[in-house]
């Protein structure tokens, strides 16, 4: 297997570090940590570069908070200087792994975002309009990623020891012991295995795709199941036979437990007729049309009620309201929802 060597100098080069700074600062220039770094950007980058080259770089502590979008998640935000390092690392190593990702793996990839996943799901829904779809996701995925397995997957493609040491530092910066579990064949020390990558890190997005590429290849090469989609830790399999899909799921569950130390969410696995619709990347996908989720309509109306109250008190500008409405219109534009959008806009008067 080919492995990549002599990557560390590229990671630490001033050109790459400066590009990483620009990416990390995009859309965040008004935040204090970003503004402080940007004010003395060359000095800050040279200092960070020196720490990396001298081998004394240590990841800083995270700021933790919760978001509800749409379900409650614990997010960890790294200090800005560490986010620059994340971008610098991903700039160099992402192309190495991107070439190995399957075409039907979506999320956090260029040209492989939400709408690409939506379009591909629509194609398969039309193809299997009289069949069934297996939908499942992995329980507590980001919290359950095993550092040893993750590091081994990265090491198979990266031979540069200093890059691997940097990756180990980033992995070690955010352990999460809450959802560690025993799997078949474990000894008593299994719960001491390091787990967890933080939701919010750029590196976590890349690492998660690398981790679950093992699942992609198992489905494609060993199960030989072609109508398969994955969007981060959610996945779909299409087929003509309901019973066969349940059998396939049992084999996937065995693989996930044995090879990746993961479990499928017990309440979020279904095999249903494609004609009943597929809840996928924020939409309901039917063979003949795509509908918006009802709960997203309710969220849009609830958000507008709050915006109206803020606008009446002079707390926000008309531009803030326009941005919210334009965002919703962009969302509905990818569904068969022209009449719905028009009716909602007529009712949402400020």
N, C-alpha and C positions, 0 to 999 in steps of 0.2 A: 504494500500500500504506500502511495506517495505521501510524504509528510513535508510540511513547510518549515524551513530553517531560516535563520538570519532575518527574522521578522522584527525583532525588538528595536533595531535602529530605525526602521520605518515607522514604528509606533511612536517613537520618541522624537522624530524629526520635527524641527520647528514648523515646517510647512504643514505637516499632518496635525500637529497640536493646534496651530492657528485655525485650520479648517474645523477641527473639533470644537474649538471655542465658538466659532460662528454658528455651528449647528446647535450647540448647547444653549446659546443665547437667543436663538430664534424664537420670537414671541414672548420673551421673558426679560426684555431690556429694562423694564421698570421695577423689577424685583431688586431688593437691596443687595442680596448676595451676588447677583449677576452684575448689577451696576458697579459694585465695588471692585469686582474682578476686571470689568471692562475698562474702568478708569485708568488702571495701570496694567493693561493687558499684556504688553510685551514683558514687563518685569515679572508678572504672575506666571506667564507661560514659561519663561526661562527658569524660574524657581521650581516649577512643577517638573519641567524637563530634567533639571539637575537631580531632583529627588528620585526620579525614575531611573536615570542613568547610574546613580550612585547606589541604587538598590535599597534606599531608605524610605521610599514612599509607603505610607500607611493610609488606608481608607478612613475617612472621618465618620462620625456618628450620624445616623439617620434621624430625620424628623418624621414622626409617625402621626397619621391621622386617618379618619374613616371617610369613605365616600359611599353614596347610595345611588348608583347609576348602572343598571336599575336595582342591583342587589348590593347589600352592604359588603364592602371590602376594606381591608386594612392596607393602606398604601404607605410606603416608606420613601421619603424624598431624600436623596443624597445631597450633601453640600455641593455647591456649584462647581468647585474645582474638581471634585470627584466625577461629576457628570462630564466634565471636559475629558477626563481620562477614559471614561466609558466610551465616549464617541471616538477618541483616538484609537482605542483598541478595536472597536467594531469596524472602523474604516478599513483596517488592514486585514482582519481575520474573516469578516463576513463574506467576501468573495470566495474564499476557500471553501466555505460550506454551502453557499448559495448554489453552486454548481451541482451539488448532490441532492438538493431538495427536489421532491417530486412536483410535477406541474399542478396537481390538485391539492397542494398544501397552501393555505392562505394565511393572512394576517402578518403584519410587520415585515412585508417584503415589497420591493418596488414592483408596481404593476399587479400586485396580488393582494389588494385590500378588500374591503367590504363589498364593493360593487362587482369586482371580479368574481368573488365567491358567490354572490347573489346570482349573477348571470349563469355561472356554471351549474348551480343548483336548479335554476329554471330549465336549462337544457336537459338535465337528467330527469327532472319531473315530467317533462313532455315525453321523454323516451320511455319512462316506466309509468306512464299514466294509469295503467291498469294493474300495477304491481304494488310493492310495499317499500317502505323506507325504515331503516334502523337509525334511530337518533340516540346518541349517548354523549355524556361528557365525563371527564375524570374528576373524581372527588378531591377537593382541596389541592389542585395541581401545583400551583406555585409554592405552597407551603410544604409540599411533599417531595419535591425534587431532591433526589439523593446526591449529595456532593461527590461521593466516590464514583458513582455511575456517570455523573455529568463530567467529571474530570477525565475519566477514562475515554469517553466519547470525544472530548476535545483533544486528548493526547494522541488519538489515532490519526489525526490530521495535522497536528502541530508538534514539531520536534524541538522548537526553540525553548530552552529551559527558562529563560527570563520571561518570555511571554507566558509560559505556563505558571511561573511564580506570581506574575501579576494577576492572572486569572484566579489562582488560589487565594490571593489576598482579597479580591472582590467577592468571591464565594464565601470566604470566612467572615466577611464584614456583616453578614446578615443571616445568621442561623435562626431557625424557627423550630422549636422542639414540641410544639403543641399537638401536631398530628402524626407524630412518629408511631409506627405500628409494627407488629410482628407479621411476618410472611412465612409460608411453608419452608421448612428447612432452617429457620433462624436459630441462633443460639441465644443465650441469656443476655448477651451484650448488644443485641440488635438495636435496642432503643438508644444506644449511644452513637449510632451513625449520624453524621451531620446532615441536616436537611434544610430546605427552604431557600428560595431566591425571592427577592423583594419585588412585588408589583410596583411598577413605576420606573425601574432601572431600564435603560436602553439595552444593557447587557442581558437582562432577564428575558427580553423579547427574543433576542438571538439565541440565547442558551435554551429556551423552551422549544424553539423550532428544531434545534440540533438534537435535543433529548427525545422529542417525539418523532423524529425522522426514523428512529428504530421501529416505531409502530407502523409508520407509513410503509416501510420496506417489508415488514412482516405481512401486512395486508396484501400488498401488491405481489410480492415474490413467493411467499409461502402459502398464503391462502388463495393467491391468484384471483383476487377480487378487484376488478377494474373500476366499477362505478362507485368510487369512494372519494369523499371530500373531508378535509380537516381544516377547521378554522381555530387556531390555537389548540385548546384542549377539548373542543367540541368536534364530533365527527359524525358523518352520515355514510350509510351504505345502502344502495338500492338493489332490489332483486325481485324476481317474480314469485318467490315462495316465502311465505311468512315463517314457517317452521325452520327453513334453512338459515334465515337471518338470525334467529335466536341461537341456533347451533354455532354460527359464526361468532356471535357475541361471546358465547362461553369460551371459545378458543382465544378470542382477544383478551378476555379477562384473565385467562391463565397466563398468557404471554406477558401482560402488563405486570402481574404479580411477580412472576418468576424473573423477568429480565429488567424491569424498570421500577419495581417496588411501588406500583401505583394501583389504585382501585377505581373502577367505574362507579359513578354515583348511583346508589341503589334506587333512588327515586327519579332519576333523570335518564332513564333508558326505556325507550318505547319502540315497538314495531307496529306501524300503522299504515293504512292505505295511503298512497301518494295523493289520491283524489281528495283526502280530508285536509290537505294542506301541511306544510312543513314550516315549523317555527325556526327561522334561520337568519342570522345576522341582522336582527331587528325588523324582519318582515315575515309575512305569511306567504309562502310560495305554493301556488297551485299550478297544475299543468297548463291551464289556459290563462292565468293572470297572476299578478303579484299584488298583495294587499298590505296596507300598513297595519301594524299592531294596534289593537284597541287601546292598550294601556299607554301607548305613545301619544295617542290623541288626547287621552285624559291628562297626561303630563304636560302637553302643549297648552291646554286650556288652563290648567292649574298654574303654570308658569306665567301665563298672560295675566291672570288675576293678580298675582304678586307684582308683576311689572306695572299694572295699572295703578295699584296702590302706591308704589314707589314714585311713579310719574306724578300723581296728584300731590304728593308731598315734596316734589321738586328734588328727589334724590337721584334720578337718572335722566338722561337726555333722550330725545326722540331717536337718536342714532342707535342707542342700546336696544330699544324696542325693535327697530328695523332689523338689527342683526339677528335677534331671536327669531323673528318671522321668516327672514331669508333662510336661516338655518333649517327651519321646519319645511319650507318649500323645497329646499334642496333634497331633504330626506324623502318627501312624498313624490318628487319628480322621478324616482326610480321605481315607483309602483304605478299600477293602473288606478290613479286616485285624483284625476283632474277635477271631477265634480265635487268630491269630498273636500279637496283643498279650497276650492272656490267657496263652498258653503261655510267652511270654518272661518275663512278670512272675512266673509261678510258678517259673521256673527261676532268676531273678535274686534269690537270697536273700542278705540282708546279715546 
